[in-house]
Amino acid sequence: MKYVIGKPGAIALFVLALVFPLLTSNQYHLTVMVNAFVIALAACGLNLITGYTGQLNLAHGGFMAIGAYTVGILMTKAGWGFWPAFGAAIVITGVTGFLAGIVSLRLKEHYFAIFTLAVGFIILLIIEKWDSLTEGHNGIFGMDAPGGFGIIDFQEPIAQYYLALFFLALGIFLMWRIVNSLLGRTFVAIRNSEELAEALGINLMRNKVLSFTLSTIYAGVAGALYCGLILFIDPGLAEVTKTFDMITFMLIGGIGTLFGPIVGTMLITWLTQSLQFLEDFRMIVFGPLLVLLVIFFPHGIVGYLRLRQMRKAMAAASKAPATPAAKPANKEAGTNA
């Protein structure tokens, strides 16, 4: 089991991702994987604030749209290159997330979720109605692919695939460093019990705002990559359904686990693609499959594997023979006497 969810499993998945372009000659499959990598990166960010810190942010898709529209607007209206616009998108999304977090995180539980839902609708309305800046319902197109610094041409599907894979791998690595640090344990303590965490001296507001800001930065990076690789954005990116999709990916893969959002995103993406031939009837198959996954894997696929590994380790520990205690020195001396 450790080879499935431990470091060997992570290395195997990364190697499989590296060789995937060699296993298919269909460029459409590469495009699907690029889109899946980008959404998985955004889902990792949502998992930080929701899975590890316990705060349900329903505006995550809106922050992804902020990153995408920042790149699109700067490239088409200001004449910026992709990479300067990419850096600006990270800053703007992070600052927006920080300001939204300061206000919204004063609320708790479902009040926080409702407030972030309203924030998401505000972002969507701004994108739809500010036609002079965002082009409204027409969306923004005509962006150039990311520059390759004279070495790589990111207009090629394979190059775009490896660029998206690089940022996903980097995002997973940074998330691993966060969740396995003192900061990550602080987030988990807040998720488990805010009252107990506060009693231990943890600054709830500061840590929740930090988690919220980091999660929105992940969304901003994903949105910026989406704009640079898909080369078209529209207000649909900011709809709450995008956030619900990412929540579904987390639940299927395993909320509060490092690889849960990635596994859920890849599984649902390819399951959806395999059912395309059913057209409008695919939900008849897709819906029950999701229900079965939730019933039999309530902790998600990765969560189930991790729980099963923990149970096996506990069973093995309980069956291990006890170490015999050493005889007291004085008793041994008296016997010898």
C-alpha positions in Angstrom: 0.0 0.0 0.0 2.8 2.4 0.7 3.9 2.0 -2.9 0.5 3.5 -4.0 0.3 6.6 -1.8 3.9 7.1 -0.7 7.0 8.5 -2.4 7.3 5.5 -4.8 3.7 6.1 -5.9 4.4 9.8 -6.4 7.5 9.1 -8.5 5.6 6.5 -10.6 2.9 9.0 -11.3 5.4 11.7 -12.3 7.3 9.3 -14.6 4.0 8.3 -16.2 3.1 11.9 -16.7 6.6 12.5 -18.3 6.2 9.7 -20.8 2.5 10.3 -21.6 3.2 12.3 -24.8 5.2 9.3 -26.0 2.2 7.0 -25.4 -0.3 8.9 -27.6 -0.2 10.5 -31.0 -3.5 12.3 -30.5 -2.9 16.0 -29.8 -6.4 16.3 -28.4 -5.3 14.0 -25.6 -2.5 16.4 -24.8 -4.9 19.3 -24.8 -7.1 17.5 -22.4 -4.2 16.8 -20.1 -3.0 20.4 -20.2 -6.5 21.5 -19.1 -6.6 18.9 -16.4 -3.1 19.9 -15.1 -4.2 23.5 -14.8 -7.5 22.7 -13.0 -5.6 20.3 -10.7 -3.3 23.1 -9.7 -6.2 25.3 -8.8 -7.9 22.4 -6.9 -4.6 22.0 -4.9 -5.0 25.6 -3.8 -8.7 25.1 -2.8 -7.6 22.0 -0.9 -5.3 24.1 1.2 -8.0 26.4 2.6 -10.8 23.9 2.6 -9.2 20.5 3.2 -6.3 21.5 5.5 -7.7 24.7 7.2 -11.4 23.8 7.1 -12.8 26.9 5.4 -15.1 26.4 2.4 -14.2 29.0 -0.2 -16.9 29.2 -2.9 -15.2 32.1 -4.8 -12.1 30.0 -5.8 -13.2 29.9 -9.5 -13.5 33.7 -9.4 -9.9 34.1 -8.2 -8.8 31.8 -11.0 -10.6 34.1 -13.4 -8.8 37.1 -11.9 -5.5 35.5 -12.8 -6.7 34.6 -16.3 -8.2 38.0 -17.0 -5.1 39.9 -15.7 -3.0 38.1 -18.2 -5.5 38.5 -21.0 -6.0 42.2 -20.4 -2.4 43.0 -20.1 -1.4 41.1 -23.2 -4.2 42.3 -25.5 -4.7 45.9 -24.3 -1.3 46.9 -22.8 0.9 44.9 -25.1 2.7 43.0 -22.3 4.4 39.7 -22.9 3.1 36.6 -21.2 5.7 36.2 -18.4 5.5 39.8 -17.1 1.7 39.5 -17.2 2.0 36.2 -15.4 3.9 37.8 -12.6 1.4 40.6 -12.4 -1.4 38.1 -12.2 0.2 36.4 -9.2 0.5 39.7 -7.4 -2.9 41.0 -8.2 -4.6 37.7 -7.3 -2.7 37.4 -4.1 -3.5 41.0 -3.0 -7.2 40.5 -3.9 -7.3 37.3 -2.0 -5.6 38.9 1.0 -8.1 41.8 1.1 -11.1 39.4 0.6 -9.7 37.1 3.3 -9.4 39.9 5.9 -13.1 40.7 5.5 -14.6 37.2 4.9 -12.7 35.3 7.5 -14.2 37.3 10.3 -17.2 35.0 9.6 -17.3 31.3 10.5 -18.6 28.1 9.0 -21.6 28.5 6.6 -21.6 32.3 7.0 -18.1 32.4 5.5 -19.1 30.1 2.7 -22.1 32.3 1.8 -19.9 35.4 1.9 -17.4 33.9 -0.4 -20.2 32.8 -2.7 -21.3 36.5 -2.9 -17.7 37.5 -3.6 -17.6 35.0 -6.5 -20.8 36.5 -7.9 -19.3 40.0 -7.6 -16.2 38.9 -9.6 -18.5 37.3 -12.2 -20.7 40.4 -12.6 -17.6 42.7 -12.9 -16.3 40.5 -15.7 -19.6 40.3 -17.5 -20.6 44.0 -17.2 -17.2 45.8 -17.6 -17.2 45.4 -21.4 -14.6 48.1 -22.1 -12.1 46.2 -20.0 -13.1 42.5 -20.1 -15.0 42.3 -23.4 -18.0 41.0 -21.5 -19.7 37.9 -22.7 -17.5 37.9 -25.9 -14.4 36.9 -23.9 -10.8 37.7 -24.6 -8.8 36.0 -27.4 -5.8 36.8 -29.5 -3.2 36.3 -26.8 0.2 34.9 -27.7 1.5 31.7 -26.3 4.1 32.0 -23.5 7.6 33.0 -24.8 10.2 30.3 -24.7 13.2 32.6 -24.2 14.5 31.7 -27.6 14.9 28.0 -26.6 11.4 26.4 -26.6 8.4 27.1 -28.7 5.4 26.9 -26.4 3.0 27.0 -29.4 3.7 23.3 -29.8 1.2 21.0 -27.8 4.0 18.9 -26.4 5.9 22.0 -25.0 2.6 23.3 -23.5 2.0 19.9 -21.9 5.4 19.9 -20.2 5.0 23.6 -19.1 1.7 22.8 -17.4 3.2 19.6 -15.9 6.2 21.6 -14.6 3.9 24.1 -12.8 1.7 21.3 -11.4 4.8 19.4 -10.1 6.2 22.7 -8.6 2.8 23.4 -7.0 2.6 19.9 -5.5 6.2 20.2 -4.1 5.5 23.6 -2.5 2.2 22.2 -1.1 4.1 19.2 0.3 6.6 21.6 2.0 3.7 23.7 3.5 1.6 20.8 4.8 4.5 19.0 6.4 5.8 22.2 8.1 4.8 23.8 11.4 2.6 26.1 9.3 0.7 23.2 7.8 0.2 21.6 11.2 -1.1 24.9 12.4 -3.7 24.9 9.6 -4.8 21.4 10.5 -5.1 22.4 14.2 -7.4 25.2 13.1 -9.5 22.8 11.0 -9.8 20.3 13.8 -10.8 22.8 16.5 -10.6 26.6 16.4 -11.2 26.9 20.1 -8.4 24.5 21.0 -6.0 26.1 18.5 -6.7 29.5 20.0 -6.2 28.1 23.5 -2.8 26.9 22.4 -1.8 30.4 21.4 -2.4 30.2 17.6 -3.5 33.4 16.0 -6.6 32.3 14.1 -7.1 35.3 11.9 -3.5 35.6 10.8 -3.2 32.0 9.9 -6.5 31.7 8.2 -5.8 34.8 6.1 -2.4 33.4 5.2 -4.0 30.1 4.1 -6.7 31.9 2.1 -4.1 34.1 0.4 -1.9 31.1 -0.5 -4.9 29.3 -1.9 -5.9 32.2 -4.1 -2.3 32.5 -5.4 -2.6 28.9 -6.6 -5.8 29.9 -8.3 -4.2 32.9 -9.9 -1.3 30.9 -11.2 -3.7 28.3 -12.6 -5.8 31.0 -14.3 -2.8 32.7 -15.8 -1.6 29.4 -17.2 -5.1 28.7 -18.5 -5.1 32.0 -20.4 -1.6 31.5 -21.8 -2.2 27.9 -22.9 -5.8 27.8 -23.9 -5.6 31.3 -25.5 -9.2 32.1 -24.8 -11.1 33.2 -21.7 -14.7 34.1 -21.0 -16.9 34.8 -17.9 -17.7 31.1 -17.6 -14.3 30.7 -15.8 -15.6 32.7 -12.9 -18.9 30.9 -12.5 -19.5 29.1 -9.2 -19.9 25.8 -11.1 -16.1 25.8 -11.7 -15.6 25.9 -7.9 -18.1 23.1 -7.4 -16.2 21.1 -10.0 -13.0 21.5 -8.0 -14.8 20.6 -4.8 -16.0 17.4 -6.5 -12.5 16.6 -7.6 -11.3 17.0 -4.0 -14.1 14.8 -2.6 -13.5 12.0 -5.1 -9.7 12.1 -4.8 -9.6 12.7 -1.1 -10.1 16.1 0.7 -7.2 17.1 3.0 -4.7 14.8 1.2 -1.8 16.0 -1.0 -2.6 14.0 -4.1 -6.4 13.8 -3.7 -7.2 16.8 -5.9 -4.9 15.5 -8.6 -6.3 12.0 -8.6 -9.8 13.3 -8.6 -9.2 15.8 -11.4 -7.6 13.2 -13.6 -10.2 10.5 -12.9 -13.2 12.7 -13.5 -11.6 14.4 -16.6 -11.0 11.2 -18.4 -14.2 9.6 -17.2 -16.0 12.6 -18.7 -14.1 12.3 -22.0 -14.8 8.6 -22.2 -18.5 9.3 -22.0 -18.6 12.0 -24.6 -20.2 9.6 -27.1 -23.3 9.6 -24.9 -23.7 13.4 -25.4 -26.5 14.7 -23.3 -27.2 11.3 -21.7 -23.7 10.8 -20.2 -24.9 12.2 -16.9 -27.2 9.1 -16.6 -24.0 7.1 -16.2 -21.7 9.7 -14.7 -24.1 10.7 -11.9 -24.5 7.1 -10.4 -20.8 6.5 -10.7 -20.1 9.6 -8.6 -22.7 8.5 -6.0 -21.1 5.1 -5.8 -17.7 6.6 -5.3 -19.0 8.8 -2.5 -20.8 5.9 -0.8 -17.9 3.4 -0.9 -15.0 5.9 -0.6 -16.4 8.6 1.8 -12.8 9.8 2.4 -11.9 9.8 -1.3 -9.7 7.4 -3.1 -6.4 8.6 -1.7 -8.0 9.0 1.7 -9.3 5.4 1.6 -5.9 4.1 0.7 -4.2 6.1 3.5 -6.8 5.0 6.0 -6.3 1.3 5.0 -2.5 1.7 5.3 -2.9 3.1 8.8 -5.2 0.2 9.8 -2.7 -2.3 8.5 0.1 -0.6 10.4 -1.9 -0.6 13.6 -2.9 -4.3 13.2 0.7 -5.2 12.6 1.8 -3.3 15.7 -0.8 -5.0 17.9 0.3 -8.5 16.7 4.0 -7.8 17.3 5.4 -9.8 20.3 6.1 -7.8 23.4 9.8 -7.4 24.3 10.5 -9.3 27.6 11.4 -7.1 30.5 14.9 -7.3 31.9 15.3 -8.9 35.3 16.1 -6.6 38.2 19.8 -6.5 39.1 19.2 -7.1 42.9 17.1 -10.2 42.2 19.7 -11.5 39.9 22.4 -10.9 42.5 20.4 -12.7 45.2 19.9 -15.7 43.0 23.6 -16.0 42.3 24.3 -15.7 45.9 
